[in-house]
């Protein structure tokens, strides 16, 4: 495997891990936050993170 492909694979894996972590934190916060405002904000962030194009 060439170094360029290896580096691209590492960057992709790291980005995927961070994205998954962000979604997990937003989902847990949306369920477990103490105040309704924080839960609502976390749900909005989660909507942005998992938004898909409706085409």
N, C-alpha and C positions, 0 to 999 in steps of 0.2 A: 504494500500500500504506500502510495507516495505521501510525503510529508504534508502536502497541501490537503489531500483528502483526509488524512489523519487529523489534522487541525480542524478542518471543517466538521468532521464527525464529533470531535470533542466539544466544539462550540455549540453544535446542535444539541448534544446531550446535556450540556450545562444549562442552556436556555430552556430546554424542556423541563429540567428539574426545578429551576427557579419559577417557571410558569405554574407548574403543578403545586409547588409550595404556596404561591400567592393565592391560587384558587382554594386550596385547603384552608388557609388562614381566613380568607374572606367567608367561606362557608361555615366554619366553626364560629366565627364572630357573629354571623347572621343568625345563628341559632342560640348562642350562649351569652350574648351581651346583656348587661343588666338593664339598660334603658332601651326604650322603644326607638328613640332617635338613632342610637348606635346600631341597632339591628337593622333599621331601615337603610341607613347609610351603607352598611356592609352588604345588604342585598343589592343595592344599586351598583356597588363596585363589582360584585359578582356578575351582575348582568352585563357590565361592560367587558369583563374578562372573558366571558363565554359567549359573547355576541357572535352570531353567525349571519352571513349575508342572506337575505331573503330573496334570492333570485330564482 
